[in-house]
Amino acid sequence: MAARARRAAVVALLATLAAASCSSGGGSASGPSPAPAPAPTPGPGPQLPESCATLTNAECLSSRTCVLDHVTGLQYRCRPAAGPCELAFKRGGQAACEREDGCVFAPGSCYCPGPAPCVCAGGPVPSCRAAPAPPVSVGDES
């Protein structure tokens, strides 16, 4: 039963990411992309420890402790989430990221989770990162 619920959550997450990646710059010849599906709600219970490096891309995306990094082209690597921004994003998606002080949501670009065909593929995955520091202005102190 738990495997079925996890599989359903992974499918819902993949559908959400596919809709977001196709609507964030790709559009199709048949018209505008449909609105993204709502993000899946994490299930109750403790998260078992996992080795991020052994997860598939889909498993990494649905994990509450790992993040998927774009390496180059169609290559990605799964690693443990680090820092308050990534942890907030894994806890509650874009909304949690934007509520976290000093964090900014990065929508990604052209990530295609498959197996559905996408307009483009091989780009960064949506993520949450530390906001860039504001530029320091050096003023005339005279």
C-alpha positions as CSV (number, residue, x, y, z in Angstrom):
1,M,0.0,0.0,0.0
2,A,2.8,2.4,0.9
3,A,4.5,1.6,-2.4
4,R,1.3,2.5,-4.3
5,A,1.0,5.8,-2.5
6,R,4.6,6.7,-3.2
7,R,4.2,5.7,-6.8
8,A,1.1,8.0,-7.1
9,A,3.0,10.8,-5.4
10,V,5.9,10.4,-7.9
11,V,3.6,10.4,-10.8
12,A,1.8,13.6,-9.6
13,L,5.2,15.3,-9.0
14,L,6.4,14.3,-12.5
15,A,3.2,15.7,-14.1
16,T,3.7,18.9,-12.2
17,L,7.3,19.3,-13.3
18,A,6.4,18.4,-16.9
19,A,3.7,21.0,-17.0
20,A,6.0,23.6,-15.3
21,S,8.9,23.0,-17.7
22,C,6.8,23.1,-20.8
23,S,5.1,26.3,-19.7
24,S,8.3,28.1,-18.6
25,G,9.6,29.0,-22.0
26,G,8.7,26.2,-24.4
27,G,5.1,26.5,-25.4
28,S,4.0,24.2,-28.2
29,A,2.7,24.6,-31.7
30,S,-0.7,23.5,-30.6
31,G,-1.2,26.4,-28.2
32,P,-0.5,27.4,-24.6
33,S,0.5,24.7,-22.1
34,P,-2.1,23.6,-19.5
35,A,-1.9,24.9,-16.0
36,P,0.5,22.9,-13.8
37,A,-1.1,20.3,-11.5
38,P,-1.0,21.0,-7.8
39,A,2.1,19.6,-6.0
40,P,1.6,16.4,-4.1
41,T,1.1,16.5,-0.4
42,P,3.8,14.6,1.5
43,G,2.4,11.6,3.3
44,P,2.5,11.1,7.1
45,G,5.2,9.1,8.9
46,P,8.9,9.3,9.2
47,Q,11.2,9.6,6.2
48,L,13.6,6.7,6.1
49,P,17.3,7.6,5.5
50,E,18.4,7.1,1.9
51,S,21.5,7.4,-0.1
52,C,20.8,10.2,-2.6
53,A,23.4,8.9,-5.0
54,T,21.5,5.6,-5.6
55,L,18.2,7.3,-6.4
56,T,16.8,7.7,-9.9
57,N,15.9,11.2,-11.0
58,A,12.2,10.7,-10.3
59,E,13.0,9.2,-6.9
60,C,15.3,12.1,-6.1
61,L,12.7,14.6,-7.0
62,S,10.1,13.0,-4.8
63,S,12.6,12.5,-1.9
64,R,12.2,14.9,1.1
65,T,16.0,14.8,1.8
66,C,17.6,14.9,-1.7
67,V,17.9,17.5,-4.5
68,L,18.5,16.9,-8.2
69,D,21.3,19.0,-9.7
70,H,21.7,19.7,-13.4
71,V,25.3,18.8,-14.4
72,T,25.3,19.3,-18.1
73,G,23.1,18.4,-21.1
74,L,20.9,15.5,-20.0
75,Q,23.1,14.6,-17.0
76,Y,21.8,15.1,-13.5
77,R,23.1,14.1,-10.0
78,C,21.2,13.5,-6.8
79,R,22.7,14.8,-3.6
80,P,21.6,15.5,0.0
81,A,19.7,18.8,0.4
82,A,21.8,21.4,2.2
83,G,21.1,24.7,3.8
84,P,17.8,26.3,4.8
85,C,16.6,27.2,1.2
86,E,16.9,23.6,-0.2
87,L,15.4,22.1,3.0
88,A,12.5,24.6,2.8
89,F,11.8,23.7,-0.8
90,K,11.9,20.0,-0.1
91,R,9.4,20.6,2.8
92,G,6.9,22.7,1.0
93,G,7.9,23.6,-2.6
94,Q,7.9,27.1,-4.0
95,A,5.6,28.6,-1.3
96,A,7.9,27.4,1.5
97,C,11.0,28.6,-0.4
98,E,9.5,32.1,-0.8
99,R,8.6,32.3,2.9
100,E,12.1,31.4,4.0
101,D,14.2,34.5,4.7
102,G,17.1,35.0,2.3
103,C,15.8,32.4,-0.2
104,V,14.6,32.8,-3.8
105,F,12.7,30.3,-6.0
106,A,14.4,29.3,-9.3
107,P,11.8,27.9,-11.7
108,G,14.3,25.9,-13.7
109,S,14.4,25.8,-17.4
110,C,13.7,23.0,-19.9
111,Y,13.8,20.1,-17.4
112,C,11.8,17.2,-18.8
113,P,11.1,14.4,-16.2
114,G,9.8,12.0,-18.9
115,P,8.4,9.7,-20.0
116,A,5.9,12.1,-21.6
117,P,7.5,14.0,-24.5
118,C,8.5,17.6,-23.8
119,V,9.2,20.6,-26.0
120,C,12.7,20.8,-24.6
121,A,14.9,18.9,-22.2
122,G,18.3,19.1,-20.5
123,G,17.9,22.1,-18.3
124,P,18.0,22.9,-14.6
125,V,15.3,21.6,-12.2
126,P,13.1,24.0,-10.2
127,S,14.9,24.8,-7.0
128,C,15.3,27.2,-4.1
129,R,18.6,29.0,-3.4
130,A,20.1,31.7,-1.4
131,A,19.2,35.1,-2.7
132,P,22.1,37.0,-4.2
133,A,23.6,39.6,-1.8
134,P,22.7,43.2,-2.8
135,P,25.5,45.1,-4.3
136,V,27.5,47.2,-2.0
137,S,27.6,50.8,-3.0
138,V,30.8,52.7,-2.3
139,G,29.8,56.3,-1.7
140,D,31.7,59.5,-1.4
141,E,32.0,60.1,2.4
142,S,33.2,63.7,2.1
